[in-house]
């Protein structure tokens, strides 16, 4: 994958945490209704797949699974 920021090659890996990882535009402690769950806490597993650009420090990841075309 190429970095959308600098076009360098990105390394595949994963984001890992002992707690949920969320993205929010709100200050801490505010309404969390619009928060985006980036990665759920996992006791076992590889974490959330992500790509890292060593050149500029950019990280790219999907925030949810692709919807199946076989519903």
PDB file of N, H, CA, C and O in Angstrom:
ATOM      1  N   UNK A   1       0.850  -1.171   0.000  1.00  0.00           N
ATOM      2  CA  UNK A   1       0.000   0.000   0.000  1.00  0.00           C
ATOM      3  C   UNK A   1       0.897   1.237   0.000  1.00  0.00           C
ATOM      4  O   UNK A   1       1.956   1.249   0.629  1.00  0.00           O
ATOM      5  N   UNK A   2       0.467   2.263  -0.704  1.00  0.00           N
ATOM      6  H   UNK A   2      -0.393   2.254  -1.215  1.00  0.00           H
ATOM      7  CA  UNK A   2       1.186   3.538  -0.743  1.00  0.00           C
ATOM      8  C   UNK A   2       0.542   4.524   0.234  1.00  0.00           C
ATOM      9  O   UNK A   2      -0.681   4.571   0.368  1.00  0.00           O
ATOM     10  N   UNK A   3       1.365   5.293   0.899  1.00  0.00           N
ATOM     11  H   UNK A   3       2.358   5.255   0.790  1.00  0.00           H
ATOM     12  CA  UNK A   3       0.898   6.290   1.861  1.00  0.00           C
ATOM     13  C   UNK A   3       0.121   7.385   1.131  1.00  0.00           C
ATOM     14  O   UNK A   3       0.612   7.926   0.139  1.00  0.00           O
ATOM     15  N   UNK A   4      -1.079   7.720   1.602  1.00  0.00           N
ATOM     16  H   UNK A   4      -1.478   7.281   2.407  1.00  0.00           H
ATOM     17  CA  UNK A   4      -1.837   8.800   0.966  1.00  0.00           C
ATOM     18  C   UNK A   4      -1.241  10.183   1.244  1.00  0.00           C
ATOM     19  O   UNK A   4      -1.607  11.162   0.595  1.00  0.00           O
ATOM     20  N   UNK A   5      -0.332  10.257   2.199  1.00  0.00           N
ATOM     21  H   UNK A   5      -0.034   9.461   2.727  1.00  0.00           H
ATOM     22  CA  UNK A   5       0.286  11.531   2.554  1.00  0.00           C
ATOM     23  C   UNK A   5       1.550  11.820   1.738  1.00  0.00           C
ATOM     24  O   UNK A   5       1.706  12.920   1.209  1.00  0.00           O
ATOM     25  N   UNK A   6       2.466  10.823   1.631  1.00  0.00           N
ATOM     26  H   UNK A   6       2.340   9.929   2.061  1.00  0.00           H
ATOM     27  CA  UNK A   6       3.751  11.073   0.967  1.00  0.00           C
ATOM     28  C   UNK A   6       4.055  10.094  -0.164  1.00  0.00           C
ATOM     29  O   UNK A   6       5.085  10.217  -0.827  1.00  0.00           O
ATOM     30  N   UNK A   7       3.170   9.125  -0.391  1.00  0.00           N
ATOM     31  H   UNK A   7       2.333   9.025   0.147  1.00  0.00           H
ATOM     32  CA  UNK A   7       3.283   8.126  -1.463  1.00  0.00           C
ATOM     33  C   UNK A   7       4.392   7.096  -1.251  1.00  0.00           C
ATOM     34  O   UNK A   7       4.697   6.346  -2.179  1.00  0.00           O
ATOM     35  N   UNK A   8       5.004   7.031  -0.073  1.00  0.00           N
ATOM     36  H   UNK A   8       4.756   7.640   0.681  1.00  0.00           H
ATOM     37  CA  UNK A   8       5.992   5.993   0.234  1.00  0.00           C
ATOM     38  C   UNK A   8       5.273   4.674   0.490  1.00  0.00           C
ATOM     39  O   UNK A   8       4.072   4.661   0.757  1.00  0.00           O
ATOM     40  N   UNK A   9       6.005   3.568   0.410  1.00  0.00           N
ATOM     41  H   UNK A   9       6.981   3.579   0.194  1.00  0.00           H
ATOM     42  CA  UNK A   9       5.426   2.258   0.695  1.00  0.00           C
ATOM     43  C   UNK A   9       5.149   2.149   2.193  1.00  0.00           C
ATOM     44  O   UNK A   9       5.977   2.545   3.013  1.00  0.00           O
ATOM     45  N   UNK A  10       3.964   1.605   2.550  1.00  0.00           N
ATOM     46  H   UNK A  10       3.291   1.284   1.884  1.00  0.00           H
ATOM     47  CA  UNK A  10       3.567   1.447   3.939  1.00  0.00           C
ATOM     48  C   UNK A  10       3.751   0.002   4.381  1.00  0.00           C
ATOM     49  O   UNK A  10       3.633  -0.922   3.577  1.00  0.00           O
ATOM     50  N   UNK A  11       4.041  -0.184   5.663  1.00  0.00           N
ATOM     51  H   UNK A  11       4.138   0.567   6.316  1.00  0.00           H
ATOM     52  CA  UNK A  11       4.221  -1.511   6.236  1.00  0.00           C
ATOM     53  C   UNK A  11       2.927  -1.969   6.898  1.00  0.00           C
ATOM     54  O   UNK A  11       2.319  -1.227   7.669  1.00  0.00           O
ATOM     55  N   UNK A  12       2.508  -3.204   6.590  1.00  0.00           N
ATOM     56  H   UNK A  12       3.002  -3.806   5.963  1.00  0.00           H
ATOM     57  CA  UNK A  12       1.297  -3.775   7.184  1.00  0.00           C
ATOM     58  C   UNK A  12       1.590  -4.233   8.602  1.00  0.00           C
ATOM     59  O   UNK A  12       2.625  -4.845   8.867  1.00  0.00           O
ATOM     60  N   UNK A  13       0.674  -3.933   9.510  1.00  0.00           N
ATOM     61  H   UNK A  13      -0.167  -3.436   9.295  1.00  0.00           H
ATOM     62  CA  UNK A  13       0.803  -4.344  10.903  1.00  0.00           C
ATOM     63  C   UNK A  13      -0.549  -4.270  11.580  1.00  0.00           C
ATOM     64  O   UNK A  13      -1.573  -4.498  10.936  1.00  0.00           O
ATOM     65  N   UNK A  14      -0.575  -3.954  12.866  1.00  0.00           N
ATOM     66  H   UNK A  14       0.257  -3.769  13.390  1.00  0.00           H
ATOM     67  CA  UNK A  14      -1.839  -3.836  13.579  1.00  0.00           C
ATOM     68  C   UNK A  14      -1.722  -2.861  14.732  1.00  0.00           C
ATOM     69  O   UNK A  14      -0.647  -2.675  15.303  1.00  0.00           O
ATOM     70  N   UNK A  15      -2.857  -2.234  15.071  1.00  0.00           N
ATOM     71  H   UNK A  15      -3.730  -2.386  14.607  1.00  0.00           H
ATOM     72  CA  UNK A  15      -2.953  -1.419  16.277  1.00  0.00           C
ATOM     73  C   UNK A  15      -3.412  -2.338  17.392  1.00  0.00           C
ATOM     74  O   UNK A  15      -4.345  -3.121  17.212  1.00  0.00           O
ATOM     75  N   UNK A  16      -2.767  -2.248  18.534  1.00  0.00           N
ATOM     76  H   UNK A  16      -2.009  -1.613  18.680  1.00  0.00           H
ATOM     77  CA  UNK A  16      -3.123  -3.109  19.652  1.00  0.00           C
ATOM     78  C   UNK A  16      -3.240  -2.281  20.917  1.00  0.00           C
ATOM     79  O   UNK A  16      -2.545  -1.281  21.094  1.00  0.00           O
ATOM     80  N   UNK A  17      -4.138  -2.721  21.797  1.00  0.00           N
ATOM     81  H   UNK A  17      -4.702  -3.534  21.653  1.00  0.00           H
ATOM     82  CA  UNK A  17      -4.347  -2.019  23.059  1.00  0.00           C
ATOM     83  C   UNK A  17      -5.046  -2.957  24.026  1.00  0.00           C
ATOM     84  O   UNK A  17      -5.737  -3.887  23.612  1.00  0.00           O
ATOM     85  N   UNK A  18      -4.864  -2.709  25.316  1.00  0.00           N
ATOM     86  H   UNK A  18      -4.303  -1.953  25.653  1.00  0.00           H
ATOM     87  CA  UNK A  18      -5.589  -3.493  26.318  1.00  0.00           C
ATOM     88  C   UNK A  18      -6.972  -2.898  26.577  1.00  0.00           C
ATOM     89  O   UNK A  18      -7.759  -3.447  27.347  1.00  0.00           O
ATOM     90  N   UNK A  19      -7.258  -1.770  25.924  1.00  0.00           N
ATOM     91  H   UNK A  19      -6.618  -1.324  25.298  1.00  0.00           H
ATOM     92  CA  UNK A  19      -8.569  -1.117  26.036  1.00  0.00           C
ATOM     93  C   UNK A  19      -9.079  -0.803  24.638  1.00  0.00           C
ATOM     94  O   UNK A  19      -8.315  -0.856  23.675  1.00  0.00           O
ATOM     95  N   UNK A  20     -10.373  -0.474  24.514  1.00  0.00           N
ATOM     96  H   UNK A  20     -10.994  -0.431  25.297  1.00  0.00           H
ATOM     97  CA  UNK A  20     -10.931  -0.052  23.230  1.00  0.00           C
ATOM     98  C   UNK A  20     -10.191   1.190  22.739  1.00  0.00           C
ATOM     99  O   UNK A  20      -9.789   2.038  23.536  1.00  0.00           O
ATOM    100  N   UNK A  21     -10.016   1.291  21.422  1.00  0.00           N
ATOM    101  H   UNK A  21     -10.343   0.602  20.775  1.00  0.00           H
ATOM    102  CA  UNK A  21      -9.453   2.492  20.816  1.00  0.00           C
ATOM    103  C   UNK A  21     -10.593   3.184  20.090  1.00  0.00           C
ATOM    104  O   UNK A  21     -11.274   2.570  19.268  1.00  0.00           O
ATOM    105  N   UNK A  22     -10.803   4.461  20.390  1.00  0.00           N
ATOM    106  H   UNK A  22     -10.250   4.960  21.057  1.00  0.00           H
ATOM    107  CA  UNK A  22     -11.875   5.217  19.750  1.00  0.00           C
ATOM    108  C   UNK A  22     -11.313   6.482  19.127  1.00  0.00           C
ATOM    109  O   UNK A  22     -10.258   6.972  19.528  1.00  0.00           O
ATOM    110  N   UNK A  23     -12.029   7.003  18.141  1.00  0.00           N
ATOM    111  H   UNK A  23     -12.886   6.605  17.815  1.00  0.00           H
ATOM    112  CA  UNK A  23     -11.762   8.325  17.585  1.00  0.00           C
ATOM    113  C   UNK A  23     -12.924   9.195  18.004  1.00  0.00           C
ATOM    114  O   UNK A  23     -14.080   8.779  17.922  1.00  0.00           O
ATOM    115  N   UNK A  24     -12.623  10.414  18.458  1.00  0.00           N
ATOM    116  H   UNK A  24     -11.684  10.752  18.525  1.00  0.00           H
ATOM    117  CA  UNK A  24     -13.682  11.330  18.856  1.00  0.00           C
ATOM    118  C   UNK A  24     -13.281  12.758  18.535  1.00  0.00           C
ATOM    119  O   UNK A  24     -12.097  13.096  18.536  1.00  0.00           O
ATOM    120  N   UNK A  25     -14.263  13.586  18.263  1.00  0.00           N
ATOM    121  H   UNK A  25     -15.225  13.312  18.262  1.00  0.00           H
ATOM    122  CA  UNK A  25     -13.997  15.004  18.060  1.00  0.00           C
ATOM    123  C   UNK A  25     -14.371  15.798  19.311  1.00  0.00           C
ATOM    124  O   UNK A  25     -14.246  17.022  19.341  1.00  0.00           O
ATOM    125  N   UNK A  26     -14.826  15.092  20.336  1.00  0.00           N
ATOM    126  H   UNK A  26     -14.927  14.097  20.313  1.00  0.00           H
ATOM    127  CA  UNK A  26     -15.280  15.723  21.577  1.00  0.00           C
ATOM    128  C   UNK A  26     -14.152  15.761  22.603  1.00  0.00           C
ATOM    129  O   UNK A  26     -13.205  14.978  22.525  1.00  0.00           O
ATOM    130  N   UNK A  27     -14.259  16.684  23.573  1.00  0.00           N
ATOM    131  H   UNK A  27     -15.028  17.320  23.637  1.00  0.00           H
ATOM    132  CA  UNK A  27     -13.335  16.710  24.704  1.00  0.00           C
ATOM    133  C   UNK A  27     -13.599  15.493  25.582  1.00  0.00           C
ATOM    134  O   UNK A  27     -14.703  14.949  25.571  1.00  0.00           O
ATOM    135  N   UNK A  28     -12.612  15.071  26.328  1.00  0.00           N
ATOM    136  H   UNK A  28     -11.715  15.513  26.337  1.00  0.00           H
ATOM    137  CA  UNK A  28     -12.780  13.913  27.219  1.00  0.00           C
ATOM    138  C   UNK A  28     -13.951  14.130  28.165  1.00  0.00           C
ATOM    139  O   UNK A  28     -14.146  15.220  28.703  1.00  0.00           O
ATOM    140  N   UNK A  29     -14.723  13.070  28.353  1.00  0.00           N
ATOM    141  H   UNK A  29     -14.565  12.185  27.916  1.00  0.00           H
ATOM    142  CA  UNK A  29     -15.840  13.130  29.273  1.00  0.00           C
ATOM    143  C   UNK A  29     -17.126  13.677  28.680  1.00  0.00           C
ATOM    144  O   UNK A  29     -18.147  13.711  29.369  1.00  0.00           O
ATOM    145  N   UNK A  30     -17.110  14.107  27.422  1.00  0.00           N
ATOM    146  H   UNK A  30     -16.281  14.079  26.863  1.00  0.00           H
ATOM    147  CA  UNK A  30     -18.310  14.651  26.784  1.00  0.00           C
ATOM    148  C   UNK A  30     -19.129  13.521  26.170  1.00  0.00           C
ATOM    149  O   UNK A  30     -18.750  12.354  26.264  1.00  0.00           O
ATOM    150  N   UNK A  31     -20.253  13.865  25.539  1.00  0.00           N
ATOM    151  H   UNK A  31     -20.562  14.813  25.462  1.00  0.00           H
ATOM    152  CA  UNK A  31     -21.143  12.897  24.898  1.00  0.00           C
ATOM    153  C   UNK A  31     -20.367  12.020  23.915  1.00  0.00           C
ATOM    154  O   UNK A  31     -19.635  12.523  23.062  1.00  0.00           O
ATOM    155  N   UNK A  32     -20.537  10.719  24.045  1.00  0.00           N
ATOM    156  H   UNK A  32     -21.132  10.311  24.737  1.00  0.00           H
ATOM    157  CA  UNK A  32     -19.793   9.788  23.200  1.00  0.00           C
ATOM    158  C   UNK A  32     -20.650   9.155  22.101  1.00  0.00           C
ATOM    159  O   UNK A  32     -20.241   8.163  21.499  1.00  0.00           O
ATOM    160  N   UNK A  33     -21.811   9.705  21.837  1.00  0.00           N
ATOM    161  H   UNK A  33     -22.144  10.512  22.326  1.00  0.00           H
ATOM    162  CA  UNK A  33     -22.726   9.123  20.860  1.00  0.00           C
ATOM    163  C   UNK A  33     -22.144   9.084  19.453  1.00  0.00           C
ATOM    164  O   UNK A  33     -22.468   8.174  18.689  1.00  0.00           O
ATOM    165  N   UNK A  34     -21.299  10.036  19.087  1.00  0.00           N
ATOM    166  H   UNK A  34     -21.035  10.775  19.708  1.00  0.00           H
ATOM    167  CA  UNK A  34     -20.739  10.098  17.735  1.00  0.00           C
ATOM    168  C   UNK A  34     -19.324   9.528  17.639  1.00  0.00           C
ATOM    169  O   UNK A  34     -18.685   9.639  16.592  1.00  0.00           O
ATOM    170  N   UNK A  35     -18.826   8.918  18.717  1.00  0.00           N
ATOM    171  H   UNK A  35     -19.344   8.827  19.568  1.00  0.00           H
ATOM    172  CA  UNK A  35     -17.495   8.320  18.698  1.00  0.00           C
ATOM    173  C   UNK A  35     -17.436   7.179  17.683  1.00  0.00           C
ATOM    174  O   UNK A  35     -18.440   6.510  17.437  1.00  0.00           O
ATOM    175  N   UNK A  36     -16.277   6.962  17.103  1.00  0.00           N
ATOM    176  H   UNK A  36     -15.462   7.505  17.302  1.00  0.00           H
ATOM    177  CA  UNK A  36     -16.064   5.860  16.170  1.00  0.00           C
ATOM    178  C   UNK A  36     -15.168   4.833  16.851  1.00  0.00           C
ATOM    179  O   UNK A  36     -14.048   5.147  17.254  1.00  0.00           O
ATOM    180  N   UNK A  37     -15.664   3.608  16.977  1.00  0.00           N
ATOM    181  H   UNK A  37     -16.573   3.353  16.650  1.00  0.00           H
ATOM    182  CA  UNK A  37     -14.863   2.528  17.541  1.00  0.00           C
ATOM    183  C   UNK A  37     -13.834   2.109  16.505  1.00  0.00           C
ATOM    184  O   UNK A  37     -14.195   1.624  15.433  1.00  0.00           O
ATOM    185  N   UNK A  38     -12.562   2.290  16.814  1.00  0.00           N
ATOM    186  H   UNK A  38     -12.268   2.683  17.685  1.00  0.00           H
ATOM    187  CA  UNK A  38     -11.485   1.952  15.894  1.00  0.00           C
ATOM    188  C   UNK A  38     -11.076   0.498  16.085  1.00  0.00           C
ATOM    189  O   UNK A  38     -10.916  -0.233  15.108  1.00  0.00           O
ATOM    190  N   UNK A  39     -10.905   0.074  17.322  1.00  0.00           N
ATOM    191  H   UNK A  39     -11.035   0.668  18.116  1.00  0.00           H
ATOM    192  CA  UNK A  39     -10.521  -1.305  17.613  1.00  0.00           C
ATOM    193  C   UNK A  39     -11.061  -1.693  18.978  1.00  0.00           C
ATOM    194  O   UNK A  39     -10.901  -0.957  19.952  1.00  0.00           O
ATOM    195  N   UNK A  40     -11.703  -2.854  19.043  1.00  0.00           N
ATOM    196  H   UNK A  40     -11.834  -3.452  18.252  1.00  0.00           H
ATOM    197  CA  UNK A  40     -12.219  -3.348  20.305  1.00  0.00           C
ATOM    198  C   UNK A  40     -11.106  -3.981  21.120  1.00  0.00           C
ATOM    199  O   UNK A  40     -10.140  -4.518  20.577  1.00  0.00           O
ATOM    200  N   UNK A  41     -11.262  -3.908  22.436  1.00  0.00           N
ATOM    201  H   UNK A  41     -12.047  -3.472  22.877  1.00  0.00           H
ATOM    202  CA  UNK A  41     -10.338  -4.573  23.337  1.00  0.00           C
ATOM    203  C   UNK A  41     -10.337  -6.064  22.997  1.00  0.00           C
ATOM    204  O   UNK A  41     -11.397  -6.674  22.858  1.00  0.00           O
ATOM    205  N   UNK A  42      -9.177  -6.632  22.867  1.00  0.00           N
ATOM    206  H   UNK A  42      -8.315  -6.136  22.980  1.00  0.00           H
ATOM    207  CA  UNK A  42      -9.085  -8.046  22.541  1.00  0.00           C
ATOM    208  C   UNK A  42      -8.144  -8.734  23.530  1.00  0.00           C
ATOM    209  O   UNK A  42      -6.991  -8.331  23.688  1.00  0.00           O
ATOM    210  N   UNK A  43      -8.643  -9.760  24.181  1.00  0.00           N
ATOM    211  H   UNK A  43      -9.579 -10.087  24.052  1.00  0.00           H
ATOM    212  CA  UNK A  43      -7.772 -10.536  25.065  1.00  0.00           C
ATOM    213  C   UNK A  43      -6.867 -11.435  24.236  1.00  0.00           C
ATOM    214  O   UNK A  43      -5.703 -11.647  24.578  1.00  0.00           O
ATOM    215  N   UNK A  44      -7.406 -11.958  23.151  1.00  0.00           N
ATOM    216  H   UNK A  44      -8.351 -11.786  22.872  1.00  0.00           H
ATOM    217  CA  UNK A  44      -6.644 -12.798  22.246  1.00  0.00           C
ATOM    218  C   UNK A  44      -6.871 -12.281  20.839  1.00  0.00           C
ATOM    219  O   UNK A  44      -7.975 -11.833  20.532  1.00  0.00           O
ATOM    220  N   UNK A  45      -5.891 -12.324  19.991  1.00  0.00           N
ATOM    221  H   UNK A  45      -4.994 -12.688  20.241  1.00  0.00           H
ATOM    222  CA  UNK A  45      -6.056 -11.866  18.618  1.00  0.00           C
ATOM    223  C   UNK A  45      -4.942 -10.941  18.203  1.00  0.00           C
ATOM    224  O   UNK A  45      -4.008 -10.694  18.966  1.00  0.00           O
ATOM    225  N   UNK A  46      -5.041 -10.424  16.980  1.00  0.00           N
ATOM    226  H   UNK A  46      -5.800 -10.625  16.360  1.00  0.00           H
ATOM    227  CA  UNK A  46      -3.964  -9.630  16.417  1.00  0.00           C
ATOM    228  C   UNK A  46      -4.191  -8.138  16.501  1.00  0.00           C
ATOM    229  O   UNK A  46      -3.308  -7.377  16.106  1.00  0.00           O
ATOM    230  N   UNK A  47      -5.307  -7.687  16.987  1.00  0.00           N
ATOM    231  H   UNK A  47      -6.024  -8.306  17.309  1.00  0.00           H
ATOM    232  CA  UNK A  47      -5.595  -6.255  17.006  1.00  0.00           C
ATOM    233  C   UNK A  47      -6.258  -5.832  15.708  1.00  0.00           C
ATOM    234  O   UNK A  47      -6.791  -6.666  14.976  1.00  0.00           O
ATOM    235  N   UNK A  48      -6.228  -4.556  15.424  1.00  0.00           N
ATOM    236  H   UNK A  48      -5.795  -3.878  16.018  1.00  0.00           H
ATOM    237  CA  UNK A  48      -6.865  -4.004  14.230  1.00  0.00           C
ATOM    238  C   UNK A  48      -5.810  -3.790  13.147  1.00  0.00           C
ATOM    239  O   UNK A  48      -4.810  -3.107  13.370  1.00  0.00           O
ATOM    240  N   UNK A  49      -6.040  -4.381  11.968  1.00  0.00           N
ATOM    241  H   UNK A  49      -6.852  -4.936  11.787  1.00  0.00           H
ATOM    242  CA  UNK A  49      -5.088  -4.247  10.866  1.00  0.00           C
ATOM    243  C   UNK A  49      -4.885  -2.783  10.496  1.00  0.00           C
ATOM    244  O   UNK A  49      -5.845  -2.022  10.375  1.00  0.00           O
ATOM    245  N   UNK A  50      -3.630  -2.401  10.319  1.00  0.00           N
ATOM    246  H   UNK A  50      -2.850  -3.020  10.417  1.00  0.00           H
ATOM    247  CA  UNK A  50      -3.290  -1.013   9.985  1.00  0.00           C
ATOM    248  C   UNK A  50      -2.000  -0.991   9.172  1.00  0.00           C
ATOM    249  O   UNK A  50      -1.232  -1.953   9.177  1.00  0.00           O
ATOM    250  N   UNK A  51      -1.777   0.108   8.482  1.00  0.00           N
ATOM    251  H   UNK A  51      -2.401   0.889   8.478  1.00  0.00           H
ATOM    252  CA  UNK A  51      -0.560   0.302   7.687  1.00  0.00           C
ATOM    253  C   UNK A  51       0.161   1.533   8.216  1.00  0.00           C
ATOM    254  O   UNK A  51      -0.464   2.553   8.504  1.00  0.00           O
ATOM    255  N   UNK A  52       1.486   1.430   8.341  1.00  0.00           N
ATOM    256  H   UNK A  52       1.994   0.601   8.107  1.00  0.00           H
ATOM    257  CA  UNK A  52       2.301   2.498   8.905  1.00  0.00           C
ATOM    258  C   UNK A  52       3.339   2.977   7.897  1.00  0.00           C
ATOM    259  O   UNK A  52       4.010   2.167   7.256  1.00  0.00           O
ATOM    260  N   UNK A  53       3.467   4.284   7.760  1.00  0.00           N
ATOM    261  H   UNK A  53       2.923   4.941   8.280  1.00  0.00           H
ATOM    262  CA  UNK A  53       4.477   4.880   6.878  1.00  0.00           C
ATOM    263  C   UNK A  53       5.648   5.350   7.743  1.00  0.00           C
ATOM    264  O   UNK A  53       5.519   6.299   8.517  1.00  0.00           O
ATOM    265  N   UNK A  54       6.774   4.682   7.603  1.00  0.00           N
ATOM    266  H   UNK A  54       6.879   3.912   6.975  1.00  0.00           H
ATOM    267  CA  UNK A  54       7.955   5.057   8.369  1.00  0.00           C
ATOM    268  C   UNK A  54       8.481   6.437   7.943  1.00  0.00           C
ATOM    269  O   UNK A  54       9.081   7.154   8.744  1.00  0.00           O
ATOM    270  N   UNK A  55       8.252   6.794   6.693  1.00  0.00           N
ATOM    271  H   UNK A  55       7.765   6.212   6.042  1.00  0.00           H
ATOM    272  CA  UNK A  55       8.742   8.066   6.159  1.00  0.00           C
ATOM    273  C   UNK A  55       8.097   9.282   6.828  1.00  0.00           C
ATOM    274  O   UNK A  55       8.796  10.222   7.204  1.00  0.00           O
ATOM    275  N   UNK A  56       6.759   9.270   6.980  1.00  0.00           N
ATOM    276  H   UNK A  56       6.191   8.506   6.675  1.00  0.00           H
ATOM    277  CA  UNK A  56       6.088  10.455   7.525  1.00  0.00           C
ATOM    278  C   UNK A  56       5.273  10.185   8.795  1.00  0.00           C
ATOM    279  O   UNK A  56       4.713  11.116   9.375  1.00  0.00           O
ATOM    280  N   UNK A  57       5.200   8.918   9.234  1.00  0.00           N
ATOM    281  H   UNK A  57       5.654   8.162   8.763  1.00  0.00           H
ATOM    282  CA  UNK A  57       4.494   8.602  10.468  1.00  0.00           C
ATOM    283  C   UNK A  57       2.994   8.455  10.333  1.00  0.00           C
ATOM    284  O   UNK A  57       2.297   8.373  11.344  1.00  0.00           O
ATOM    285  N   UNK A  58       2.475   8.418   9.118  1.00  0.00           N
ATOM    286  H   UNK A  58       3.042   8.485   8.296  1.00  0.00           H
ATOM    287  CA  UNK A  58       1.042   8.303   8.856  1.00  0.00           C
ATOM    288  C   UNK A  58       0.588   6.867   9.117  1.00  0.00           C
ATOM    289  O   UNK A  58       1.304   5.927   8.772  1.00  0.00           O
ATOM    290  N   UNK A  59      -0.583   6.682   9.716  1.00  0.00           N
ATOM    291  H   UNK A  59      -1.164   7.446   9.996  1.00  0.00           H
ATOM    292  CA  UNK A  59      -1.185   5.361   9.917  1.00  0.00           C
ATOM    293  C   UNK A  59      -2.526   5.342   9.203  1.00  0.00           C
ATOM    294  O   UNK A  59      -3.303   6.290   9.316  1.00  0.00           O
ATOM    295  N   UNK A  60      -2.805   4.258   8.460  1.00  0.00           N
ATOM    296  H   UNK A  60      -2.173   3.489   8.369  1.00  0.00           H
ATOM    297  CA  UNK A  60      -4.065   4.097   7.742  1.00  0.00           C
ATOM    298  C   UNK A  60      -4.701   2.793   8.203  1.00  0.00           C
ATOM    299  O   UNK A  60      -4.031   1.766   8.311  1.00  0.00           O
ATOM    300  N   UNK A  61      -6.007   2.846   8.474  1.00  0.00           N
ATOM    301  H   UNK A  61      -6.551   3.680   8.386  1.00  0.00           H
ATOM    302  CA  UNK A  61      -6.735   1.623   8.851  1.00  0.00           C
ATOM    303  C   UNK A  61      -8.218   1.773   8.556  1.00  0.00           C
ATOM    304  O   UNK A  61      -8.732   2.885   8.436  1.00  0.00           O
ATOM    305  N   UNK A  62      -8.890   0.652   8.441  1.00  0.00           N
ATOM    306  H   UNK A  62      -8.472  -0.251   8.539  1.00  0.00           H
ATOM    307  CA  UNK A  62     -10.340   0.618   8.261  1.00  0.00           C
ATOM    308  C   UNK A  62     -10.971   0.611   9.650  1.00  0.00           C
ATOM    309  O   UNK A  62     -10.489  -0.096  10.534  1.00  0.00           O
ATOM    310  N   UNK A  63     -12.034   1.379   9.861  1.00  0.00           N
ATOM    311  H   UNK A  63     -12.426   1.954   9.142  1.00  0.00           H
ATOM    312  CA  UNK A  63     -12.676   1.432  11.173  1.00  0.00           C
ATOM    313  C   UNK A  63     -13.773   0.395  11.354  1.00  0.00           C
ATOM    314  O   UNK A  63     -14.268   0.204  12.465  1.00  0.00           O
ATOM    315  N   UNK A  64     -14.157  -0.277  10.275  1.00  0.00           N
ATOM    316  H   UNK A  64     -13.755  -0.123   9.373  1.00  0.00           H
ATOM    317  CA  UNK A  64     -15.146  -1.358  10.391  1.00  0.00           C
ATOM    318  C   UNK A  64     -14.937  -2.329   9.240  1.00  0.00           C
ATOM    319  O   UNK A  64     -14.325  -1.987   8.228  1.00  0.00           O
ATOM    320  N   UNK A  65     -15.449  -3.538   9.403  1.00  0.00           N
ATOM    321  H   UNK A  65     -15.946  -3.816  10.225  1.00  0.00           H
ATOM    322  CA  UNK A  65     -15.315  -4.563   8.374  1.00  0.00           C
ATOM    323  C   UNK A  65     -16.097  -4.183   7.131  1.00  0.00           C
ATOM    324  O   UNK A  65     -17.116  -3.499   7.221  1.00  0.00           O
ATOM    325  N   UNK A  66     -15.633  -4.619   5.982  1.00  0.00           N
ATOM    326  H   UNK A  66     -14.805  -5.175   5.909  1.00  0.00           H
ATOM    327  CA  UNK A  66     -16.401  -4.424   4.741  1.00  0.00           C
ATOM    328  C   UNK A  66     -17.709  -5.184   4.869  1.00  0.00           C
ATOM    329  O   UNK A  66     -17.759  -6.262   5.462  1.00  0.00           O
ATOM    330  N   UNK A  67     -18.748  -4.622   4.316  1.00  0.00           N
ATOM    331  H   UNK A  67     -18.707  -3.747   3.834  1.00  0.00           H
ATOM    332  CA  UNK A  67     -20.037  -5.320   4.326  1.00  0.00           C
ATOM    333  C   UNK A  67     -19.975  -6.444   3.302  1.00  0.00           C
ATOM    334  O   UNK A  67     -19.470  -6.267   2.193  1.00  0.00           O
ATOM    335  N   UNK A  68     -20.487  -7.584   3.686  1.00  0.00           N
ATOM    336  H   UNK A  68     -20.897  -7.728   4.587  1.00  0.00           H
ATOM    337  CA  UNK A  68     -20.477  -8.735   2.796  1.00  0.00           C
ATOM    338  C   UNK A  68     -21.479  -8.535   1.655  1.00  0.00           C
ATOM    339  O   UNK A  68     -22.567  -7.997   1.860  1.00  0.00           O
ATOM    340  N   UNK A  69     -21.099  -8.973   0.454  1.00  0.00           N
ATOM    341  H   UNK A  69     -20.215  -9.410   0.287  1.00  0.00           H
ATOM    342  CA  UNK A  69     -22.041  -8.917  -0.663  1.00  0.00           C
ATOM    343  C   UNK A  69     -22.964 -10.134  -0.629  1.00  0.00           C
ATOM    344  O   UNK A  69     -23.875 -10.241  -1.450  1.00  0.00           O
ATOM    345  N   UNK A  70     -22.733 -11.059   0.320  1.00  0.00           N
ATOM    346  H   UNK A  70     -21.993 -10.972   0.987  1.00  0.00           H
ATOM    347  CA  UNK A  70     -23.529 -12.291   0.415  1.00  0.00           C
ATOM    348  C   UNK A  70     -24.482 -12.235   1.575  1.00  0.00           C
ATOM    349  O   UNK A  70     -24.528 -13.179   2.364  1.00  0.00           O
ATOM    350  N   UNK A  71     -25.252 -11.168   1.720  1.00  0.00           N
ATOM    351  H   UNK A  71     -25.215 -10.401   1.079  1.00  0.00           H
ATOM    352  CA  UNK A  71     -26.207 -11.030   2.828  1.00  0.00           C
ATOM    353  C   UNK A  71     -27.412 -11.902   2.630  1.00  0.00           C
ATOM    354  O   UNK A  71     -28.314 -11.909   3.467  1.00  0.00           O
TER     355      UNK A  71
END
